[in-house]
Amino acid sequence: MEQRKLGRSGLEVAPVVFGGNVFGWSVDQQGANRLLDRFVDLGFNAIDTANSYPRWVPGSLDGESEIVIGNWLKTSGKRNRVLIFTKVGSEISSDRKGLSRRHIMAEVAGSLKRLQIDTIDLYQSHRDDAATPMEETLETYAELIRDGKVRAIGASNFTAQRLKEALDTSRRLNLPRYESLQPKYNLYDRADYEGPLEDLCLKEEIGVIPFYALANGFLTGKYRGPADFGKSAARGSRMGGYLNERGKRILVALDAVSAKHKVNPAAIALAWLMSRPLVIPIASATKPEQLADFAAAADVKLSRDDIEALNAASAP
């Protein structure tokens, strides 16, 4: 399968990253084992998680998504076939948040233990922390890279201004730079990324690994009206915000292009993201059969007319 470079990190990633936010929430250990085995067997090689997943679930274990992935890595013996991406910085409790040296050092130790690995391939700042100097955060990451605990670093949910500030700080102090960005970006949610943020990533060769690549499942075509909201207890309630005139127009365009290529709308939505420069989407699945859309997206070749039709239908 095609491998794409992630920024200047030296990491090479297959065209879809598995989103581990479902583990410990809508997918248990046994289900995760099946999903990840199939994901790797299809030729994919990167899994994204965070130390805070899934803290929104009452009674969840500390870093449960990382625990589930770590258990799979140990039992499957496939550590050498995958890249592990995780994050630090989101609030876990009042005294566990941000990007200070103290917090990062404590959390990286916890993540490594839960994941049962020696090195995190991509360690990401989950959210910006204006209260901590950029220098402190980047110097801490430099130490982790020197110690072999981290290979490369990335940012998530950063504005163009703050990402530029971080890149300028790395250059000025000769510190590791953010090699990737995780923005919210998909065929429906385009406005936050396209513009200054995209321009900066293109200029600086920053890899882009967007979350919500399928807009919480809306771009699968599964939700066509209020009667469909009950199809997912976790995501159905979010669909009302997508089912407006623009959203319906996007579904019509997805239907047309997916029919042409004889694949599901989800595959076309992912393929559209893959057609953008530097973009490697993150997508989740709860059933192994859903991974067929990941493989189809990697194989399908959208024409210029396909992309223009999708762009026109989804224009903000």
MARDO-226676 format. One record per residue (C-alpha): x, y, z. Coordinates in steps of 0.1 Angstrom, whole numbers, plus 5000, padded with zeros to 4 digits. Each point is the difference from the previous one (the first is absolute). Layout:
<loros>
XYZ
...
</loros>
This chain:
<loros>
500050005000
501150354993
501950175028
499950375006
502650215017
498950175033
501650344998
503749985002
499949755028
501249704981
496949815009
498149844970
496349955005
497449804980
497150224987
497749965030
500850015037
497849805024
498350225026
500349835034
497450235017
497549714997
502049765022
498749965035
496850174990
498149854970
502749734994
501249765027
503349815001
498949704979
498450234974
503250224999
502149694994
497949904970
499950354986
503850075003
500949664987
497950064969
501250364996
503649894999
499349704978
498550254974
503350184999
499450295023
502650095027
499150285023
497850035031
499050325017
498950045036
500550235031
500649975037
496550155005
498049754979
497249925010
499850215032
496550124989
498649655008
499049965036
502049745018
502749974973
503549915010
502850264999
501350004964
497849704991
500550044963
503749985004
499649695022
497949824974
502650084973
502849905022
498449665007
499549944963
503650094993
501249755026
497849714990
500250064962
503850054998
499450264973
501850305016
502550004971
497250034975
498350315014
500750365010
498550125033
498750365002
498850135034
499550335016
500450215032
498550335011
496249955002
498650045035
499649685019
499650165034
500750355015
503649905006
500649794969
499850234969
502150234978
503449984985
502450085029
503149795004
498749855032
496849894984
501549864968
502749815019
497449845023
497649924972
502549864975
501049745026
496449905005
499449984962
503149784995
498949775028
496449964988
501149954963
502749755012
502650164976
503350175004
499550274974
497150214988
500350064963
498050335000
499350185032
497650294996
498950315019
496349925002
499050365006
501950335001
501150135034
500450375001
501049995036
503249814993
502950164980
500549834967
503749965009
499249795030
497849774981
502349954970
503149965023
498249735018
499249824967
503650044990
501049825032
497649714993
501349974965
503649995013
499049735025
498449794973
496550025015
498650194970
500950004963
498250314988
497550265012
496750144987
497350265009
496349975002
497350275001
502550284995
499250334982
502250114971
501450285022
501049775028
501449734977
502150264983
501250125033
501049655010
501849944967
501950335003
501049915036
501449664988
502050174973
501350275023
501149775028
500949704978
497449785016
497849724985
497150144981
496449894997
500049774969
496249954999
496850175007
496649855010
497250244990
496349934998
499649964963
497749814976
497850064970
497550185022
502350175025
502450194977
500150365012
502349965030
502849834981
499850154965
501650345000
502950125022
500549665017
500249814968
502250264985
502449975029
500149624998
500750014963
502850255004
501649825029
499349644988
498049915031
498249674997
496250035006
498149725017
496550135005
497549865025
496349974994
500949904964
496549864995
498250275020
498949785029
498749754974
497950254980
502149954969
499449635000
496550074987
498649815030
497950305012
497550144975
497450145024
498950015037
498749644997
503649894996
501450175031
499249695021
502549794979
502850125024
499550085037
503450175000
499850214969
496450014988
499250315022
502750204982
498549954965
497450285002
502850264994
501049844968
496649934984
499550354986
499850094963
503850004996
500349665017
497349854978
501850144970
503249845011
498349665004
498650034965
503550064986
501449725020
497349764987
500850094964
503749965003
499849685021
497649854975
502450084972
502949835017
497849725015
501150075036
498350135031
499650385007
502549965030
502749894976
499550304978
499950245030
503449865011
501450004964
499150374997
502150075031
502849794986
500050214968
501050305020
503750075003
501749865031
496749865014
499749655017
496649985016
499349835033
496849795000
498549765026
498149684995
498049785024
499649694978
502749834978
497850024969
500150385002
503749994993
499249904964
499250374995
503550095011
501549764975
497650124972
501050375007
503649914997
499449844966
497550234984
501350274976
497850305000
500050204967
500250374998
496350014992
499349795032
502050235022
498450324984
496549855005
500849935037
501650345005
497050184985
497549815021
501950065032
501150364994
499750185034
</loros>
